[in-house]
Structure formats: C-alpha cells, structure tokens
C-alpha cells in the first residue's frame, strides 16, 4: 500500500498523464501551483466536509469533487484550489495523512485543474485504483469493480444451478394452500384406480357368494326329489322334508 504521508523531497507522488510537457516543465508548474489533489477519500464525504477541513490551511477559492463518469456520484478524490501558494503548501504539509470522515487522506501538489479532470478514468467510471482493488473497503463501495463482477458472475451461476430454471418440474404449493396441479391429477387418478379395483373386487366377491347360495339350494332340492322318488309319501301322513 502506498504511503499516505508526503515525502518532503518530492513535490508530488504521481505524474498526471494528461500533462503534455516534459518532466522539468511539470515540476516547474507544481512549484508555482495553488491547487492540491486529495486522494483516498470516502465516496460519502461531502464537499462541505472537505471545505471544513481544508479551510484551516487558508482561504479556499474552489473545490471540485471527483465524480464517477457514469453515475455522476463522488468517487473518492477532489481538487482544492487556494488563493495563495503558501496556503497550498500548508495543506500538503499539515493535512496530508490526517483523518477526514474516519479515513486517512493523501494530499499532493497538483499542476492545475482543467475541465474533464473531475471524471474518474476507470473502465467502470470510477478511479483506476478501484478497478483492481481486491480488499473490501466499505468507504469506497466495497470490493474493487473487477472483484465485484466476478462475485456477481459466481452468484448468477449458483442461482441458475440451484433450480431457478426448471421447465419440467411440477408446481409446488404449500400444504395450507393446496391447488390442483400435475401432482394432484396424478394422485387423483391413482386413487380412482385403486377405488375402482376395490369396487370390482367386492362385486366379484358378492357374485361368488350369490352363486354359492344358489348351488346350495339346488343341492337341497335335488336331495328332496330323490327321497320322494325312493320313498313315495303315504296318503294322509305328514312329512318334514326341510
């Protein structure tokens, strides 16, 4: 992690690629500049908070908050324009490394604000450092953009594999709110077949019992006829056949 404290031997810890001059010209501009660059800010730090802190170093001419070029929201840096060089030097000397909105901030001399420099240069709209950052920083949107995209892709795979897409699955219902569906039709048909089988079985049993009773009666009648044929009744006598 880069140091947040200013190295007295250097005018600035970074070189802006948008500066078109040589390194000597760049350093000469920094030595006369009244603008400072503030980095490592929280996304939630307001312009009023920045003004309250940096006005202690001197009178402020203007504050330009760094913005995400897509969402147009603060993305963790700003430019402070002072009226005098002395005030800018005091800001770099005394404020760099101090806490702003519970975060240590970094203050450097800047070669001067130009329109367009307020926008983040990262692919996602914010700062480049937040594209590839792997640590979790709640003050700067959580994980870096690349890590967030990877986490979202993994989450989508988990959601897809967990049953979000089931075209052939029967509808599921709670026990307290039953509705007819594929499962109910199957169960109803199965119960109907069972009931029909039981009814057919009972009907067959009743038919068998009836046939047995008829056969028994026929046997009794045949026996009676044989007895009568073998032993003809005597007129005037009474007989108990059954």
C-alpha positions as CSV (number, residue, x, y, z in Angstrom):
1,X,0.0,0.0,0.0
2,X,1.4,3.4,-1.0
3,X,2.2,5.8,1.9
4,X,-0.3,8.5,2.6
5,X,2.3,10.8,4.1
6,X,4.0,13.4,1.9
7,X,7.7,12.9,1.1
8,X,9.3,16.3,1.6
9,X,11.8,15.6,-1.2
10,X,9.1,15.3,-3.8
11,X,6.6,17.8,-4.9
12,X,4.1,15.2,-6.0
13,X,3.8,11.4,-5.5
14,X,2.4,10.9,-9.0
15,X,2.7,12.2,-12.6
16,X,-0.5,13.1,-14.4
17,X,-0.5,11.6,-17.9
18,X,-2.6,14.4,-19.2
19,X,0.2,16.9,-18.7
20,X,1.7,17.3,-22.1
21,X,5.0,18.9,-21.1
22,X,8.3,17.4,-20.0
23,X,9.2,16.3,-16.5
24,X,11.1,19.6,-15.9
25,X,8.1,21.6,-17.1
26,X,5.8,19.5,-14.9
27,X,7.9,20.1,-11.8
28,X,8.1,23.8,-12.5
29,X,4.3,24.1,-12.7
30,X,4.0,22.2,-9.4
31,X,6.3,24.6,-7.7
32,X,4.0,27.5,-8.5
33,X,0.6,25.8,-8.3
34,X,-2.0,26.8,-5.8
35,X,-4.0,23.6,-6.4
36,X,-3.8,20.4,-4.3
37,X,-5.1,16.9,-5.1
38,X,-6.8,15.0,-2.3
39,X,-7.0,11.2,-2.6
40,X,-8.2,8.2,-0.6
41,X,-11.4,9.9,0.3
42,X,-14.6,8.1,1.2
43,X,-17.3,8.0,-1.5
44,X,-19.6,9.5,1.1
45,X,-17.5,12.5,2.1
46,X,-19.3,15.8,1.1
47,X,-17.9,19.0,-0.3
48,X,-18.9,20.7,3.0
49,X,-16.7,18.3,5.0
50,X,-13.8,18.9,2.7
51,X,-14.2,22.6,3.0
52,X,-14.4,22.5,6.8
53,X,-11.0,20.7,7.0
54,X,-9.0,22.4,4.2
55,X,-10.1,25.9,5.1
56,X,-7.9,25.5,8.2
57,X,-4.9,25.8,5.9
58,X,-6.1,29.0,4.2
59,X,-8.8,30.7,2.2
60,X,-10.3,28.4,-0.4
61,X,-11.1,29.6,-3.9
62,X,-12.9,26.5,-5.2
63,X,-13.5,22.8,-4.5
64,X,-14.0,20.3,-7.4
65,X,-15.3,16.9,-6.3
66,X,-14.2,13.9,-8.4
67,X,-17.1,12.1,-9.9
68,X,-17.9,8.7,-11.4
69,X,-18.3,9.4,-15.1
70,X,-21.2,7.0,-15.4
71,X,-23.2,7.6,-12.2
72,X,-22.1,11.2,-11.6
73,X,-21.6,10.5,-7.9
74,X,-18.4,11.1,-5.8
75,X,-15.7,8.5,-6.4
76,X,-13.1,9.3,-3.8
77,X,-11.0,12.3,-4.8
78,X,-11.2,16.1,-5.2
79,X,-9.2,19.2,-6.1
80,X,-8.8,22.1,-3.6
81,X,-7.9,25.5,-5.2
82,X,-6.4,28.1,-2.9
83,X,-5.7,31.7,-3.5
84,X,-2.1,31.6,-2.4
85,X,0.8,29.2,-2.8
86,X,1.6,29.4,0.9
87,X,-1.9,28.0,1.8
88,X,-1.5,25.2,-0.6
89,X,1.9,24.3,0.9
90,X,0.3,24.3,4.4
91,X,-2.4,21.9,3.2
92,X,0.1,19.5,1.9
93,X,2.3,19.8,4.9
94,X,-0.2,19.6,7.7
95,X,-3.3,17.9,6.3
96,X,-1.9,15.0,4.3
97,X,-2.2,11.8,6.4
98,X,-4.9,13.3,8.7
99,X,-8.4,11.8,9.1
100,X,-11.4,13.0,7.0
101,X,-14.7,11.2,7.5
102,X,-12.9,8.5,9.5
103,X,-10.3,7.9,6.7
104,X,-6.6,9.0,6.3
105,X,-6.4,11.1,3.2
106,X,-3.5,11.9,0.9
107,X,-2.7,15.5,-0.2
108,X,-0.4,16.3,-3.1
109,X,0.5,19.4,-5.1
110,X,-1.4,19.4,-8.4
111,X,-0.4,21.1,-11.7
112,X,-3.8,22.7,-12.0
113,X,-7.4,21.8,-12.6
114,X,-8.7,21.6,-16.2
115,X,-12.3,20.7,-17.3
116,X,-12.6,17.0,-17.6
117,X,-10.2,16.0,-14.8
118,X,-13.1,15.7,-12.4
119,X,-14.2,12.5,-14.0
120,X,-13.0,9.0,-13.0
121,X,-10.7,7.3,-15.5
122,X,-11.5,3.7,-14.7
123,X,-13.4,1.4,-17.1
124,X,-16.4,1.3,-14.7
125,X,-16.5,5.1,-14.3
126,X,-14.6,5.5,-11.1
127,X,-10.9,5.7,-10.3
128,X,-8.5,3.2,-11.8
129,X,-7.3,2.1,-8.3
130,X,-10.9,0.9,-7.6
131,X,-11.0,-1.3,-10.7
132,X,-8.4,-3.8,-9.5
133,X,-8.5,-3.4,-5.7
134,X,-9.0,-6.8,-4.0
135,X,-9.6,-5.7,-0.4
136,X,-13.0,-4.8,1.0
137,X,-13.4,-1.1,1.6
138,X,-16.9,0.0,2.8
139,X,-16.0,3.6,2.3
140,X,-15.2,3.1,-1.3
141,X,-18.0,0.8,-2.5
142,X,-16.9,-2.5,-1.0
143,X,-14.7,-4.7,-3.2
144,X,-13.0,-3.4,-6.4
145,X,-15.0,-3.4,-9.6
146,X,-13.3,-6.5,-11.1
147,X,-13.9,-8.5,-7.9
148,X,-17.5,-7.4,-7.8
149,X,-18.1,-8.6,-11.3
150,X,-16.5,-11.9,-10.5
151,X,-18.7,-12.3,-7.4
152,X,-21.8,-11.4,-9.4
153,X,-21.0,-13.9,-12.1
154,X,-20.5,-16.6,-9.4
155,X,-23.8,-15.7,-7.8
156,X,-25.6,-16.0,-11.1
157,X,-24.1,-19.4,-11.6
158,X,-25.3,-20.5,-8.2
159,X,-28.8,-19.2,-8.7
160,X,-29.0,-20.9,-12.1
161,X,-27.8,-24.2,-10.8
162,X,-30.0,-24.1,-7.7
163,X,-33.2,-24.7,-9.6
164,X,-34.2,-21.3,-10.9
165,X,-34.8,-22.8,-14.4
166,X,-36.9,-26.0,-14.1
167,X,-39.3,-26.1,-17.1
168,X,-40.5,-29.7,-16.5
169,X,-40.9,-29.5,-12.7
170,X,-44.5,-29.7,-11.3
171,X,-45.7,-26.6,-9.5
172,X,-45.0,-26.6,-5.7
173,X,-47.7,-25.4,-3.3
174,X,-47.8,-25.1,0.5
175,X,-49.9,-27.5,2.4
176,X,-52.1,-24.7,3.7
177,X,-52.9,-23.5,0.2
178,X,-53.4,-26.6,-2.0
179,X,-54.2,-26.1,-5.6
180,X,-54.7,-28.5,-8.5
181,X,-51.6,-29.3,-10.5
182,X,-49.8,-32.0,-12.2
183,X,-49.1,-33.8,-9.0
184,X,-52.7,-33.7,-7.8
185,X,-54.0,-35.1,-11.1
186,X,-51.7,-38.0,-10.9
187,X,-52.7,-38.7,-7.3
188,X,-56.4,-38.4,-8.1
189,X,-56.1,-40.8,-11.0
190,X,-54.1,-43.2,-8.9
191,X,-56.7,-43.1,-6.1
192,X,-59.5,-43.5,-8.6
193,X,-57.9,-46.7,-10.0
194,X,-57.4,-48.1,-6.5
195,X,-61.0,-47.4,-5.6
196,X,-62.3,-48.9,-8.9
197,X,-60.2,-52.0,-8.3
198,X,-61.6,-52.4,-4.7
199,X,-65.2,-52.0,-6.0
200,X,-64.6,-54.6,-8.8
201,X,-63.2,-57.0,-6.2
202,X,-66.1,-56.5,-3.9
203,X,-68.6,-57.0,-6.7
204,X,-66.9,-60.2,-7.7
205,X,-67.0,-61.5,-4.1
206,X,-70.7,-60.7,-3.8
207,X,-71.4,-62.6,-7.1
208,X,-69.4,-65.6,-5.9
209,X,-71.4,-65.7,-2.6
210,X,-74.7,-65.5,-4.5
211,X,-73.7,-68.3,-6.8
212,X,-72.7,-70.4,-3.8
213,X,-76.1,-69.9,-2.2
214,X,-77.9,-70.9,-5.4
215,X,-75.8,-74.0,-5.8
216,X,-76.5,-75.0,-2.1
217,X,-80.3,-74.5,-2.6
218,X,-80.2,-76.6,-5.8
219,X,-78.4,-79.4,-4.0
220,X,-81.1,-79.4,-1.2
221,X,-83.9,-79.6,-3.8
222,X,-82.2,-82.4,-5.7
223,X,-81.8,-84.4,-2.4
224,X,-85.5,-83.9,-1.6
225,X,-86.6,-85.1,-5.0
226,X,-84.5,-88.3,-4.6
227,X,-86.0,-89.0,-1.2
228,X,-89.6,-88.5,-2.6
229,X,-88.8,-90.8,-5.5
230,X,-87.4,-93.5,-3.3
231,X,-90.0,-93.3,-0.6
232,X,-93.3,-92.2,-2.0
233,X,-95.5,-90.5,0.6
234,X,-98.4,-92.4,2.2
235,X,-101.7,-90.5,1.7
236,X,-102.8,-88.9,4.9
237,X,-99.3,-88.8,6.5
238,X,-97.3,-85.6,7.2
239,X,-93.5,-85.3,6.4
240,X,-90.9,-82.7,7.3
241,X,-88.7,-82.6,4.3
242,X,-86.7,-79.5,5.3
